[in-house]
Amino acid sequence: MSRLSIPVGPQDHAQGPADAPVTLVEYGDYECPFCGEAYPVMKAVQQAMGQEMRFVFRNFPIAELHPHAVRAAEFAEAAAGIGKFWEAHDMLYENQTALSDDDLLAYGVRLGLDAAAVAEGFDGRFDQKIKGDFMGGVRSGVNGTPTLFINGLRYDGDRDVESLVEALGQAVHAGERPATSRR
């Protein structure tokens, strides 16, 4: 079983308490249809787990298959600059078939991110963050998306809400705390 090579830390986009007994990390690609199918499942799992779970999203754009995936990741990172990463994340998955630059500019307006800020996001300033997420995934054994880790261990079980909640609940009861970086 693969382990997460880079512990969750301040460089990550996270929802839920930092001291939650269980952390679910998703390596995802905004244009990946399997990630799109997993998106409502992740939302339902977050709802079911409440304050017992921290959810972390890391970029893993597979540019060879998904021509808009890197731009979408850049857009989400640009939105993070105004504190709207999760709104952008949700918007991208809810509009997965419309991820052209024009679409991203329109989403930026809806989030309060002006066109110049979106365009700046496409200038390479987030390459290091996105590549860091990607390479961390590669070192962790990620070979497709979505790939999930529960408290640092790769989860390859069923990806329905019930199975994930059961696996996360087992991690809570096992009492092993998620590895966290202090960077």
Backbone as JSON Lines, residues from 0, in Angstrom:
{"i":0,"aa":"M","n":[0.85,-1.18,0.0],"ca":[0.0,0.0,0.0],"c":[0.89,1.24,0.0]}
{"i":1,"aa":"S","n":[0.59,2.18,-0.87],"ca":[1.39,3.41,-0.99],"c":[1.09,4.36,0.16]}
{"i":2,"aa":"R","n":[2.1,5.13,0.47],"ca":[1.97,6.17,1.49],"c":[2.1,7.54,0.84]}
{"i":3,"aa":"L","n":[1.46,8.5,1.43],"ca":[1.58,9.88,0.99],"c":[3.0,10.35,1.27]}
{"i":4,"aa":"S","n":[3.71,10.77,0.24],"ca":[5.12,11.12,0.43],"c":[5.3,12.52,1.02]}
{"i":5,"aa":"I","n":[4.35,13.39,0.82],"ca":[4.43,14.75,1.37],"c":[3.29,14.93,2.35]}
{"i":6,"aa":"P","n":[3.6,15.06,3.64],"ca":[2.53,15.23,4.63],"c":[1.7,16.48,4.35]}
{"i":7,"aa":"V","n":[0.48,16.46,4.81],"ca":[-0.4,17.62,4.67],"c":[0.2,18.77,5.49]}
{"i":8,"aa":"G","n":[0.2,19.94,4.9],"ca":[0.76,21.1,5.58],"c":[0.13,22.39,5.1]}
{"i":9,"aa":"P","n":[0.72,23.49,5.49],"ca":[0.14,24.8,5.13],"c":[0.11,25.09,3.64]}
{"i":10,"aa":"Q","n":[0.87,24.34,2.86],"ca":[0.86,24.53,1.41],"c":[-0.39,23.96,0.77]}
{"i":11,"aa":"D","n":[-1.15,23.19,1.53],"ca":[-2.31,22.5,0.98],"c":[-3.59,23.31,1.11]}
{"i":12,"aa":"H","n":[-4.54,22.99,0.25],"ca":[-5.89,23.53,0.36],"c":[-6.69,22.5,1.15]}
{"i":13,"aa":"A","n":[-7.2,22.93,2.29],"ca":[-7.87,21.98,3.2],"c":[-9.18,22.57,3.7]}
{"i":14,"aa":"Q","n":[-10.13,21.68,3.9],"ca":[-11.4,22.03,4.55],"c":[-11.56,21.11,5.74]}
{"i":15,"aa":"G","n":[-12.04,21.65,6.85],"ca":[-12.23,20.85,8.05],"c":[-11.13,21.15,9.05]}
{"i":16,"aa":"P","n":[-11.32,20.7,10.27],"ca":[-10.37,21.03,11.33],"c":[-8.99,20.42,11.09]}
{"i":17,"aa":"A","n":[-7.94,21.2,11.34],"ca":[-6.57,20.71,11.19],"c":[-6.29,19.57,12.14]}
{"i":18,"aa":"D","n":[-7.0,19.52,13.26],"ca":[-6.77,18.44,14.22],"c":[-7.82,17.32,14.11]}
{"i":19,"aa":"A","n":[-8.48,17.25,12.98],"ca":[-9.47,16.19,12.76],"c":[-8.78,14.83,12.9]}
{"i":20,"aa":"P","n":[-9.48,13.84,13.4],"ca":[-8.85,12.52,13.56],"c":[-8.57,11.81,12.25]}
{"i":21,"aa":"V","n":[-9.16,12.27,11.16],"ca":[-8.9,11.63,9.87],"c":[-8.79,12.7,8.79]}
{"i":22,"aa":"T","n":[-7.83,12.48,7.9],"ca":[-7.63,13.38,6.76],"c":[-7.75,12.57,5.48]}
{"i":23,"aa":"L","n":[-8.58,13.08,4.58],"ca":[-8.75,12.49,3.25],"c":[-8.09,13.42,2.25]}
{"i":24,"aa":"V","n":[-7.09,12.92,1.55],"ca":[-6.4,13.7,0.52],"c":[-6.83,13.16,-0.84]}
{"i":25,"aa":"E","n":[-7.24,14.07,-1.71],"ca":[-7.57,13.7,-3.08],"c":[-6.57,14.35,-4.03]}
{"i":26,"aa":"Y","n":[-5.95,13.55,-4.88],"ca":[-5.21,14.06,-6.02],"c":[-6.21,14.07,-7.17]}
{"i":27,"aa":"G","n":[-6.47,15.26,-7.71],"ca":[-7.49,15.38,-8.73],"c":[-7.11,16.25,-9.91]}
{"i":28,"aa":"D","n":[-7.9,16.1,-10.95],"ca":[-7.73,16.8,-12.22],"c":[-9.11,17.35,-12.55]}
{"i":29,"aa":"Y","n":[-9.2,18.66,-12.73],"ca":[-10.52,19.28,-12.93],"c":[-11.22,18.85,-14.21]}
{"i":30,"aa":"E","n":[-10.49,18.31,-15.16],"ca":[-11.11,17.9,-16.41],"c":[-11.34,16.39,-16.48]}
{"i":31,"aa":"C","n":[-10.87,15.67,-15.5],"ca":[-10.99,14.2,-15.49],"c":[-12.45,13.8,-15.21]}
{"i":32,"aa":"P","n":[-13.04,13.0,-16.1],"ca":[-14.45,12.62,-15.87],"c":[-14.64,11.77,-14.6]}
{"i":33,"aa":"F","n":[-13.64,11.01,-14.23],"ca":[-13.75,10.2,-13.01],"c":[-13.72,11.1,-11.77]}
{"i":34,"aa":"C","n":[-12.93,12.17,-11.84],"ca":[-12.93,13.14,-10.74],"c":[-14.28,13.85,-10.68]}
{"i":35,"aa":"G","n":[-14.84,14.13,-11.85],"ca":[-16.16,14.74,-11.88],"c":[-17.21,13.85,-11.24]}
{"i":36,"aa":"E","n":[-17.09,12.55,-11.49],"ca":[-18.03,11.61,-10.85],"c":[-17.8,11.53,-9.35]}
{"i":37,"aa":"A","n":[-16.54,11.68,-8.94],"ca":[-16.2,11.59,-7.51],"c":[-16.58,12.86,-6.75]}
{"i":38,"aa":"Y","n":[-16.67,13.99,-7.44],"ca":[-16.93,15.27,-6.77],"c":[-18.16,15.24,-5.85]}
{"i":39,"aa":"P","n":[-19.34,14.82,-6.33],"ca":[-20.48,14.81,-5.4],"c":[-20.31,13.77,-4.29]}
{"i":40,"aa":"V","n":[-19.56,12.72,-4.56],"ca":[-19.29,11.72,-3.52],"c":[-18.45,12.35,-2.41]}
{"i":41,"aa":"M","n":[-17.41,13.1,-2.81],"ca":[-16.57,13.76,-1.81],"c":[-17.39,14.74,-0.98]}
{"i":42,"aa":"K","n":[-18.28,15.46,-1.61],"ca":[-19.14,16.41,-0.89],"c":[-20.01,15.67,0.13]}
{"i":43,"aa":"A","n":[-20.59,14.56,-0.29],"ca":[-21.46,13.78,0.61],"c":[-20.64,13.18,1.75]}
{"i":44,"aa":"V","n":[-19.43,12.75,1.46],"ca":[-18.56,12.18,2.5],"c":[-18.2,13.28,3.51]}
{"i":45,"aa":"Q","n":[-17.88,14.46,3.02],"ca":[-17.57,15.57,3.93],"c":[-18.77,15.87,4.82]}
{"i":46,"aa":"Q","n":[-19.93,15.86,4.24],"ca":[-21.16,16.13,5.01],"c":[-21.34,15.05,6.08]}
{"i":47,"aa":"A","n":[-21.16,13.81,5.69],"ca":[-21.37,12.7,6.63],"c":[-20.34,12.68,7.76]}
{"i":48,"aa":"M","n":[-19.1,13.03,7.44],"ca":[-18.03,12.96,8.45],"c":[-17.98,14.2,9.34]}
{"i":49,"aa":"G","n":[-18.5,15.32,8.86],"ca":[-18.52,16.54,9.66],"c":[-17.13,16.93,10.16]}
{"i":50,"aa":"Q","n":[-17.07,17.27,11.45],"ca":[-15.83,17.78,12.04],"c":[-14.8,16.68,12.32]}
{"i":51,"aa":"E","n":[-15.14,15.46,12.01],"ca":[-14.19,14.36,12.22],"c":[-13.22,14.21,11.05]}
{"i":52,"aa":"M","n":[-13.43,14.97,9.98],"ca":[-12.58,14.8,8.8],"c":[-12.08,16.14,8.26]}
{"i":53,"aa":"R","n":[-10.83,16.1,7.83],"ca":[-10.24,17.21,7.07],"c":[-10.09,16.69,5.64]}
{"i":54,"aa":"F","n":[-10.52,17.5,4.67],"ca":[-10.42,17.14,3.26],"c":[-9.37,18.04,2.61]}
{"i":55,"aa":"V","n":[-8.45,17.42,1.89],"ca":[-7.36,18.13,1.22],"c":[-7.42,17.81,-0.27]}
{"i":56,"aa":"F","n":[-7.28,18.85,-1.09],"ca":[-7.23,18.65,-2.53],"c":[-5.85,19.05,-3.03]}
{"i":57,"aa":"R","n":[-5.26,18.16,-3.83],"ca":[-3.98,18.46,-4.48],"c":[-4.14,18.31,-5.99]}
{"i":58,"aa":"N","n":[-3.47,19.2,-6.7],"ca":[-3.55,19.21,-8.17],"c":[-2.79,18.03,-8.77]}
{"i":59,"aa":"F","n":[-3.42,17.37,-9.7],"ca":[-2.76,16.32,-10.48],"c":[-3.29,16.38,-11.9]}
{"i":60,"aa":"P","n":[-3.06,17.52,-12.59],"ca":[-3.59,17.66,-13.95],"c":[-2.86,16.74,-14.92]}
{"i":61,"aa":"I","n":[-3.63,15.96,-15.64],"ca":[-3.06,15.05,-16.64],"c":[-3.21,15.73,-17.99]}
{"i":62,"aa":"A","n":[-2.25,16.59,-18.29],"ca":[-2.35,17.48,-19.44],"c":[-2.38,16.72,-20.76]}
{"i":63,"aa":"E","n":[-1.77,15.54,-20.81],"ca":[-1.75,14.78,-22.07],"c":[-3.15,14.33,-22.47]}
{"i":64,"aa":"L","n":[-4.01,14.12,-21.51],"ca":[-5.38,13.67,-21.77],"c":[-6.41,14.81,-21.67]}
{"i":65,"aa":"H","n":[-6.09,15.8,-20.87],"ca":[-7.07,16.85,-20.56],"c":[-6.45,18.22,-20.83]}
{"i":66,"aa":"P","n":[-6.68,18.76,-22.03],"ca":[-5.99,19.99,-22.43],"c":[-6.3,21.22,-21.58]}
{"i":67,"aa":"H","n":[-7.39,21.22,-20.85],"ca":[-7.74,22.39,-20.03],"c":[-7.39,22.2,-18.55]}
{"i":68,"aa":"A","n":[-6.85,21.05,-18.2],"ca":[-6.65,20.73,-16.78],"c":[-5.64,21.65,-16.1]}
{"i":69,"aa":"V","n":[-4.56,21.96,-16.77],"ca":[-3.55,22.83,-16.14],"c":[-4.11,24.23,-15.96]}
{"i":70,"aa":"R","n":[-4.76,24.76,-16.98],"ca":[-5.36,26.11,-16.86],"c":[-6.39,26.14,-15.73]}
{"i":71,"aa":"A","n":[-7.18,25.09,-15.61],"ca":[-8.17,25.04,-14.55],"c":[-7.48,25.05,-13.18]}
{"i":72,"aa":"A","n":[-6.39,24.3,-13.06],"ca":[-5.64,24.3,-11.8],"c":[-5.06,25.68,-11.52]}
{"i":73,"aa":"E","n":[-4.55,26.33,-12.56],"ca":[-4.02,27.69,-12.4],"c":[-5.13,28.64,-11.95]}
{"i":74,"aa":"F","n":[-6.31,28.48,-12.52],"ca":[-7.44,29.31,-12.13],"c":[-7.77,29.12,-10.65]}
{"i":75,"aa":"A","n":[-7.82,27.87,-10.21],"ca":[-8.14,27.59,-8.8],"c":[-7.07,28.2,-7.89]}
{"i":76,"aa":"E","n":[-5.82,28.11,-8.3],"ca":[-4.75,28.69,-7.48],"c":[-4.86,30.23,-7.47]}
{"i":77,"aa":"A","n":[-5.23,30.82,-8.6],"ca":[-5.43,32.27,-8.62],"c":[-6.57,32.66,-7.69]}
{"i":78,"aa":"A","n":[-7.64,31.88,-7.7],"ca":[-8.76,32.15,-6.8],"c":[-8.35,32.0,-5.34]}
{"i":79,"aa":"A","n":[-7.42,31.1,-5.07],"ca":[-6.93,30.94,-3.7],"c":[-6.32,32.25,-3.19]}
{"i":80,"aa":"G","n":[-5.76,33.02,-4.12],"ca":[-5.15,34.29,-3.75],"c":[-6.13,35.29,-3.16]}
{"i":81,"aa":"I","n":[-7.41,35.11,-3.46],"ca":[-8.43,35.99,-2.86],"c":[-9.31,35.19,-1.9]}
{"i":82,"aa":"G","n":[-8.79,34.05,-1.45],"ca":[-9.51,33.25,-0.45],"c":[-10.7,32.5,-1.0]}
{"i":83,"aa":"K","n":[-10.69,32.21,-2.32],"ca":[-11.85,31.54,-2.91],"c":[-11.46,30.25,-3.63]}
{"i":84,"aa":"F","n":[-10.45,29.58,-3.1],"ca":[-10.05,28.32,-3.73],"c":[-11.21,27.35,-3.82]}
{"i":85,"aa":"W","n":[-11.91,27.15,-2.7],"ca":[-12.96,26.11,-2.68],"c":[-14.15,26.48,-3.55]}
{"i":86,"aa":"E","n":[-14.45,27.77,-3.64],"ca":[-15.52,28.19,-4.55],"c":[-15.1,27.88,-6.0]}
{"i":87,"aa":"A","n":[-13.84,28.16,-6.32],"ca":[-13.34,27.86,-7.67],"c":[-13.32,26.35,-7.91]}
{"i":88,"aa":"H","n":[-12.84,25.61,-6.95],"ca":[-12.8,24.13,-7.04],"c":[-14.19,23.6,-7.38]}
{"i":89,"aa":"D","n":[-15.18,24.04,-6.62],"ca":[-16.55,23.56,-6.84],"c":[-17.06,24.0,-8.21]}
{"i":90,"aa":"M","n":[-16.8,25.25,-8.56],"ca":[-17.26,25.77,-9.84],"c":[-16.66,24.98,-11.01]}
{"i":91,"aa":"L","n":[-15.39,24.64,-10.9],"ca":[-14.73,23.88,-11.97],"c":[-15.34,22.49,-12.12]}
{"i":92,"aa":"Y","n":[-15.57,21.82,-11.02],"ca":[-16.17,20.48,-11.13],"c":[-17.64,20.53,-11.57]}
{"i":93,"aa":"E","n":[-18.33,21.57,-11.18],"ca":[-19.74,21.68,-11.57],"c":[-19.9,22.13,-13.02]}
{"i":94,"aa":"N","n":[-18.82,22.6,-13.62],"ca":[-18.85,23.05,-15.03],"c":[-17.7,22.38,-15.79]}
{"i":95,"aa":"Q","n":[-17.5,21.12,-15.56],"ca":[-16.33,20.41,-16.04],"c":[-16.21,20.37,-17.56]}
{"i":96,"aa":"T","n":[-17.3,20.52,-18.27],"ca":[-17.23,20.47,-19.72],"c":[-17.02,21.85,-20.34]}
{"i":97,"aa":"A","n":[-16.89,22.86,-19.51],"ca":[-16.68,24.23,-20.01],"c":[-15.5,24.83,-19.26]}
{"i":98,"aa":"L","n":[-14.28,24.51,-19.72],"ca":[-13.07,24.95,-19.04],"c":[-12.12,25.7,-19.97]}
{"i":99,"aa":"S","n":[-12.66,26.32,-21.02],"ca":[-11.8,27.12,-21.91],"c":[-11.33,28.37,-21.15]}
{"i":100,"aa":"D","n":[-10.37,29.06,-21.71],"ca":[-9.91,30.3,-21.08],"c":[-11.07,31.29,-20.93]}
{"i":101,"aa":"D","n":[-11.92,31.39,-21.94],"ca":[-13.08,32.3,-21.84],"c":[-14.01,31.88,-20.71]}
{"i":102,"aa":"D","n":[-14.22,30.58,-20.56],"ca":[-15.06,30.1,-19.46],"c":[-14.43,30.47,-18.12]}
{"i":103,"aa":"L","n":[-13.12,30.26,-18.0],"ca":[-12.43,30.56,-16.74],"c":[-12.49,32.05,-16.42]}
{"i":104,"aa":"L","n":[-12.36,32.88,-17.45],"ca":[-12.49,34.32,-17.23],"c":[-13.88,34.67,-16.71]}
{"i":105,"aa":"A","n":[-14.9,34.03,-17.28],"ca":[-16.28,34.27,-16.81],"c":[-16.46,33.79,-15.37]}
{"i":106,"aa":"Y","n":[-15.88,32.64,-15.04],"ca":[-15.98,32.15,-13.66],"c":[-15.27,33.11,-12.71]}
{"i":107,"aa":"G","n":[-14.16,33.66,-13.18],"ca":[-13.43,34.62,-12.36],"c":[-14.31,35.81,-11.99]}
{"i":108,"aa":"V","n":[-15.05,36.31,-12.96],"ca":[-15.96,37.44,-12.7],"c":[-16.96,37.05,-11.63]}
{"i":109,"aa":"R","n":[-17.5,35.83,-11.75],"ca":[-18.5,35.37,-10.76],"c":[-17.91,35.26,-9.36]}
{"i":110,"aa":"L","n":[-16.6,34.99,-9.28],"ca":[-15.95,34.87,-7.97],"c":[-15.4,36.2,-7.46]}
{"i":111,"aa":"G","n":[-15.44,37.23,-8.29],"ca":[-14.85,38.5,-7.89],"c":[-13.38,38.61,-8.22]}
{"i":112,"aa":"L","n":[-12.94,37.77,-9.14],"ca":[-11.55,37.76,-9.59],"c":[-11.52,38.42,-10.96]}
{"i":113,"aa":"D","n":[-10.94,39.6,-11.06],"ca":[-11.01,40.29,-12.34],"c":[-10.16,39.6,-13.41]}
{"i":114,"aa":"A","n":[-10.43,39.98,-14.66],"ca":[-9.79,39.32,-15.81],"c":[-8.27,39.41,-15.73]}
{"i":115,"aa":"A","n":[-7.75,40.52,-15.24],"ca":[-6.29,40.67,-15.14],"c":[-5.72,39.66,-14.15]}
{"i":116,"aa":"A","n":[-6.41,39.45,-13.04],"ca":[-5.94,38.5,-12.04],"c":[-5.99,37.06,-12.57]}
{"i":117,"aa":"V","n":[-7.05,36.76,-13.34],"ca":[-7.14,35.42,-13.95],"c":[-6.0,35.25,-14.95]}
{"i":118,"aa":"A","n":[-5.8,36.26,-15.79],"ca":[-4.73,36.19,-16.8],"c":[-3.36,36.06,-16.13]}
{"i":119,"aa":"E","n":[-3.16,36.77,-15.03],"ca":[-1.9,36.64,-14.29],"c":[-1.71,35.21,-13.78]}
{"i":120,"aa":"G","n":[-2.82,34.58,-13.45],"ca":[-2.75,33.19,-12.99],"c":[-2.26,32.24,-14.06]}
{"i":121,"aa":"F","n":[-2.38,32.67,-15.32],"ca":[-1.96,31.82,-16.44],"c":[-0.52,32.09,-16.85]}
{"i":122,"aa":"D","n":[0.17,32.98,-16.15],"ca":[1.52,33.37,-16.58],"c":[2.63,32.49,-16.0]}
{"i":123,"aa":"G","n":[2.27,31.43,-15.34],"ca":[3.28,30.51,-14.82],"c":[3.59,30.69,-13.35]}
{"i":124,"aa":"R","n":[2.97,31.67,-12.71],"ca":[3.29,31.92,-11.3],"c":[2.87,30.77,-10.38]}
{"i":125,"aa":"F","n":[1.97,29.92,-10.83],"ca":[1.54,28.79,-9.99],"c":[2.14,27.46,-10.46]}
{"i":126,"aa":"D","n":[3.05,27.54,-11.42],"ca":[3.66,26.31,-11.94],"c":[4.34,25.5,-10.82]}
{"i":127,"aa":"Q","n":[5.07,26.18,-9.96],"ca":[5.79,25.48,-8.9],"c":[4.83,24.76,-7.96]}
{"i":128,"aa":"K","n":[3.74,25.41,-7.59],"ca":[2.75,24.8,-6.69],"c":[2.1,23.59,-7.37]}
{"i":129,"aa":"I","n":[1.69,23.76,-8.6],"ca":[0.99,22.68,-9.31],"c":[1.96,21.52,-9.57]}
{"i":130,"aa":"K","n":[3.17,21.85,-10.0],"ca":[4.16,20.8,-10.25],"c":[4.54,20.11,-8.93]}
{"i":131,"aa":"G","n":[4.63,20.88,-7.86],"ca":[4.93,20.29,-6.54],"c":[3.85,19.3,-6.12]}
{"i":132,"aa":"D","n":[2.59,19.69,-6.31],"ca":[1.49,18.76,-6.01],"c":[1.62,17.51,-6.88]}
{"i":133,"aa":"F","n":[1.84,17.73,-8.17],"ca":[1.9,16.62,-9.12],"c":[3.04,15.66,-8.77]}
{"i":134,"aa":"M","n":[4.23,16.2,-8.55],"ca":[5.38,15.34,-8.26],"c":[5.23,14.65,-6.91]}
{"i":135,"aa":"G","n":[4.61,15.32,-5.95],"ca":[4.31,14.66,-4.68],"c":[3.39,13.48,-4.9]}
{"i":136,"aa":"G","n":[2.44,13.65,-5.82],"ca":[1.56,12.55,-6.17],"c":[2.31,11.41,-6.82]}
{"i":137,"aa":"V","n":[3.18,11.74,-7.76],"ca":[3.96,10.7,-8.44],"c":[4.78,9.91,-7.41]}
{"i":138,"aa":"R","n":[5.44,10.64,-6.49],"ca":[6.24,9.96,-5.46],"c":[5.39,9.13,-4.51]}
{"i":139,"aa":"S","n":[4.1,9.47,-4.43],"ca":[3.18,8.72,-3.57],"c":[2.51,7.57,-4.3]}
{"i":140,"aa":"G","n":[2.85,7.39,-5.57],"ca":[2.27,6.29,-6.33],"c":[1.0,6.64,-7.07]}
{"i":141,"aa":"V","n":[0.69,7.92,-7.18],"ca":[-0.5,8.32,-7.93],"c":[-0.23,8.06,-9.42]}
{"i":142,"aa":"N","n":[-1.13,7.33,-10.04],"ca":[-0.97,7.03,-11.46],"c":[-2.27,7.27,-12.23]}
{"i":143,"aa":"G","n":[-3.19,7.94,-11.61],"ca":[-4.46,8.29,-12.24],"c":[-5.25,9.12,-11.26]}
{"i":144,"aa":"T","n":[-6.36,9.65,-11.74],"ca":[-7.18,10.46,-10.86],"c":[-8.63,10.0,-10.91]}
{"i":145,"aa":"P","n":[-9.33,10.16,-9.8],"ca":[-8.83,10.64,-8.52],"c":[-8.09,9.53,-7.77]}
{"i":146,"aa":"T","n":[-7.08,9.91,-7.02],"ca":[-6.42,8.98,-6.11],"c":[-6.58,9.55,-4.71]}
{"i":147,"aa":"L","n":[-6.95,8.67,-3.8],"ca":[-7.28,9.08,-2.43],"c":[-6.31,8.49,-1.42]}
{"i":148,"aa":"F","n":[-6.06,9.25,-0.36],"ca":[-5.25,8.79,0.76],"c":[-6.03,9.09,2.04]}
{"i":149,"aa":"I","n":[-6.1,8.09,2.9],"ca":[-6.74,8.25,4.2],"c":[-5.66,8.17,5.27]}
{"i":150,"aa":"N","n":[-5.5,9.25,5.99],"ca":[-4.43,9.36,6.99],"c":[-3.08,8.91,6.44]}
{"i":151,"aa":"G","n":[-2.83,9.31,5.21],"ca":[-1.54,9.06,4.6],"c":[-1.39,7.74,3.88]}
{"i":152,"aa":"L","n":[-2.39,6.89,3.94],"ca":[-2.33,5.6,3.25],"c":[-3.27,5.62,2.05]}
{"i":153,"aa":"R","n":[-2.76,5.11,0.93],"ca":[-3.58,5.09,-0.28],"c":[-4.81,4.23,-0.06]}
{"i":154,"aa":"Y","n":[-5.93,4.75,-0.53],"ca":[-7.19,4.03,-0.44],"c":[-7.59,3.62,-1.86]}
{"i":155,"aa":"D","n":[-7.69,2.31,-2.07],"ca":[-8.08,1.8,-3.38],"c":[-9.41,1.05,-3.34]}
{"i":156,"aa":"G","n":[-10.17,1.26,-2.29],"ca":[-11.46,0.59,-2.17],"c":[-12.52,1.28,-3.03]}
{"i":157,"aa":"D","n":[-13.74,0.83,-2.83],"ca":[-14.87,1.41,-3.56],"c":[-14.98,2.89,-3.24]}
{"i":158,"aa":"R","n":[-15.46,3.64,-4.21],"ca":[-15.52,5.1,-4.05],"c":[-16.95,5.62,-3.9]}
{"i":159,"aa":"D","n":[-17.82,4.8,-3.4],"ca":[-19.16,5.29,-3.1],"c":[-19.14,5.87,-1.69]}
{"i":160,"aa":"V","n":[-20.16,6.66,-1.38],"ca":[-20.21,7.37,-0.1],"c":[-20.12,6.38,1.07]}
{"i":161,"aa":"E","n":[-20.92,5.33,1.03],"ca":[-20.97,4.38,2.14],"c":[-19.61,3.74,2.39]}
{"i":162,"aa":"S","n":[-18.94,3.3,1.35],"ca":[-17.63,2.64,1.5],"c":[-16.59,3.61,2.05]}
{"i":163,"aa":"L","n":[-16.61,4.82,1.53],"ca":[-15.62,5.8,2.0],"c":[-15.88,6.2,3.45]}
{"i":164,"aa":"V","n":[-17.13,6.42,3.8],"ca":[-17.44,6.78,5.19],"c":[-17.04,5.63,6.13]}
{"i":165,"aa":"E","n":[-17.27,4.4,5.7],"ca":[-16.87,3.26,6.52],"c":[-15.35,3.22,6.69]}
{"i":166,"aa":"A","n":[-14.61,3.42,5.61],"ca":[-13.13,3.4,5.69],"c":[-12.62,4.55,6.55]}
{"i":167,"aa":"L","n":[-13.21,5.7,6.39],"ca":[-12.8,6.86,7.19],"c":[-13.14,6.64,8.67]}
{"i":168,"aa":"G","n":[-14.31,6.06,8.91],"ca":[-14.7,5.76,10.29],"c":[-13.74,4.76,10.94]}
{"i":169,"aa":"Q","n":[-13.31,3.77,10.17],"ca":[-12.34,2.81,10.69],"c":[-11.03,3.52,11.04]}
{"i":170,"aa":"A","n":[-10.63,4.47,10.21],"ca":[-9.4,5.22,10.5],"c":[-9.56,6.04,11.78]}
{"i":171,"aa":"V","n":[-10.74,6.61,11.97],"ca":[-11.01,7.38,13.2],"c":[-10.87,6.46,14.41]}
{"i":172,"aa":"H","n":[-11.48,5.29,14.33],"ca":[-11.47,4.37,15.48],"c":[-10.11,3.7,15.67]}
{"i":173,"aa":"A","n":[-9.32,3.63,14.61],"ca":[-7.97,3.06,14.75],"c":[-7.08,4.0,15.56]}
{"i":174,"aa":"G","n":[-7.46,5.27,15.58],"ca":[-6.75,6.23,16.42],"c":[-5.42,6.71,15.89]}
{"i":175,"aa":"E","n":[-5.06,6.3,14.68],"ca":[-3.81,6.79,14.11],"c":[-4.05,8.19,13.57]}
{"i":176,"aa":"R","n":[-3.31,9.15,14.07],"ca":[-3.48,10.53,13.64],"c":[-2.8,10.74,12.29]}
{"i":177,"aa":"P","n":[-3.39,11.6,11.47],"ca":[-2.77,11.87,10.18],"c":[-1.44,12.58,10.34]}
{"i":178,"aa":"A","n":[-0.5,12.24,9.46],"ca":[0.79,12.93,9.45],"c":[0.58,14.34,8.94]}
{"i":179,"aa":"T","n":[1.18,15.29,9.62],"ca":[1.03,16.69,9.25],"c":[2.38,17.36,9.24]}
{"i":180,"aa":"S","n":[2.61,18.16,8.24],"ca":[3.85,18.92,8.13],"c":[3.68,20.24,8.86]}
{"i":181,"aa":"R","n":[4.75,20.76,9.39],"ca":[4.7,22.07,10.05],"c":[5.34,23.16,9.22]}
{"i":182,"aa":"R","n":[5.54,22.91,7.92],"ca":[6.14,23.93,7.07],"c":[5.3,25.16,7.06]}
